[in-house]
Amino acid sequence: MADTTVKVDPAVRDRLMVLARERGMTMRDLIAELAGATPTQEELRKRYEEAKAYCETHFGVTFTDEDHDRVEKIWQDLEAGRPVDSL
């Protein structure tokens, strides 16, 4: 596979270098690891559908679109440090 160049700010480059060194790897390997560990939107959708099907099959729980939207709002509130009324 041919190498390519990615242009980033020097601060980003320096941080990547520190992170790579701390893990005992090259920056190239660190970037490959980060890219491999970060799911795409399609992969996340597939995981969601698989988890939903598993819960429906094994636990008899049916999730609606409204359930999904409610849980997304709860996660957003938690991430923003806002109080959550109930789970």
N, C-alpha and C positions, 0 to 999 in steps of 0.2 A: 504494500500500500504506500502510495506517495504521501510525503508530508505536505502540510500546508501551513500558512502563516495566519494567525488570528491577531488582529490589531485591538489592543485594549489600552486603557489608561495605565501609566506607569504604576500607580498605586495598586491597581488590580493585579498587574503582573507581579509586583513585589509580594503582595499577599499570597498569590498562588505559589510563589517560590517558597515562602515560609511554610505554608501548609504542606507542600510536597516534602520539604526537608524534614518536618516534624513526623511525617509518616514513613520516612526513609525511602522515598520514591522520586522519580523524575516528575517534572511538571507535566510532561506528556502523559505519563501514566496516571497522574492525579486527574487531569482533565478527562481522560478516558473513563476513569472510575466514576467521576461525578456525572458524566453523560450517561453512563450505563445504569447508574443508581437513580436517575431522575426519570420518572415515568412521563410519557406523553399524555396528552388529553385522551387520546384513543385508548391507551393502556389503562388509564384511570377509569374510563367508562366501562371497559371490559371487566375490570376488577369489581366495580360496583355491581354490574349485572350478575357476575358469578356469585358474589357474596349474597345478593338479594335472592337468587335462585336457591342457594344453599340454605338460607334461613327459611325460605318457604317450604323446601323439601324436608328438611330435618327438624324444624321447630314449629311448622304449621303457622308461621307468621307471614302475613301478606303486607308488604309495604306499598303505600300509594305514593304518587308524585307529591302530595301534600306532606306526607311524612318526610320525604327526602328534602323538600324545601325547608321544613321546620328544623331538621337536623343541621342543614347548611347554615341557617340563621344562628343556631346555637353555637356552632363552631366559629362563625364570624364574631359573635359576641365574646366568646372565650378568648379568641386571639386578640381582640381589641381591648381586653381587660374589663369589659362591661359585665355587670351582674346578669346571671341567667336565672329566670324565675323557676323553671323546673325542667328536668330532663325527661 
